[in-house]
Amino acid sequence: MKYTLKFRIWHWLNAAVVLGLLGTVFLRKTFLSWRENSVILMNKLNEFDISITELQAKLLAKSIRAGMWEWHIILGYALAFLMIYRIFLYFKDSSIKENFNELTLHKKGVKSLYYIVYTTLFFMSISGFIIYFYAEIGLTKESAHDIKELHEALFNVLFIFVPLHIAGLIIAENGNQKGVVSTMINGREA
């Protein structure tokens, strides 16, 4: 299959944005976890005979990661734009259209997985906006929290998809679909 330049640019921008978003979540859940860092701050400051409350430690720990979290928001805007552009490409770019009924069972499975991922990304874009602008659109903090829980749960779809996608490409390149990666880079048919 030969991909147009528009689709290839979209693909690589989307990959960079999704990896950036995954990276910010990874940092938030590990090295920049406010729960762990607030304890570290309290203990370290205690060594200097400085006493702070748990709330103060929490606020300090959250402020350490604030800049990184701004990147998550910026990348969320980029993802929303890319999802809108992907919808446009779906209707305007014939290089990515295949007759679903004519595909092999494997290709139908792969295509279905992509639709699940696109739907997940689209929902995550919308839910991210809802979480960020909950007060402006008239939602309660509790409703925004519920949406945030779903937003975070759907993160697992992407967390599973990315390694599966990479593994599938490695298998395809070493199997009967040689050149599938270079096709997405240079646009020439494999």
C-alpha positions, 0 to 999 in steps of 0.5 A: 500500500502506498500512503500519501504525504498528508497521511504520512505526516499525520502518522508521524506527528500523531506518533510523536504526540501520543508518545509525548502524552504517554511520556508525561503520564509515565513521569506523573505516575513514577518519578514525578508522583506527588504522593512519593515526592511529598513524602521525600520532601517532608523527610528531607526538609525534616533533616534540615529542621524544617517542618511542613504539613502533608498538604504543603508537601503535596502542593510542593510536589505538585508544583515540581511537576507543573511544567511537565503537566503543561506539556501534557495539556499542550500535547492534548490540544495537538492530539485534538487537532490531529484527530480532527485532521484524521477524520478529514483524511478519512473522507479525502485521502483515498490512499488509506481506504480499503474495502473492509469486505475484501480484506483477509481476516488478519487485516480486518483484525488490524483495521478494527484495532486501529478503529478502536485506537482512533475512537480511544484517541478521539474520546481522550481528546474530548474528555481531556477538554472536558476535564480541563474546562469543566468549570467553564462548561458548567460541570461539577468537580465530581463529574469532572473527576468521574470523566478523569477516571474514565480518561485514565482508564482508557490510557491503558488502550494506548499503553497496550497498543503502542508496543503491539503496533511496534511488535506487529511492524517488526513481525511484518518487516521480517515476514511477508510485508517487507518495506511496510515501515519504509513505505510510511517514511518515503511513501513508495509502495513496498 
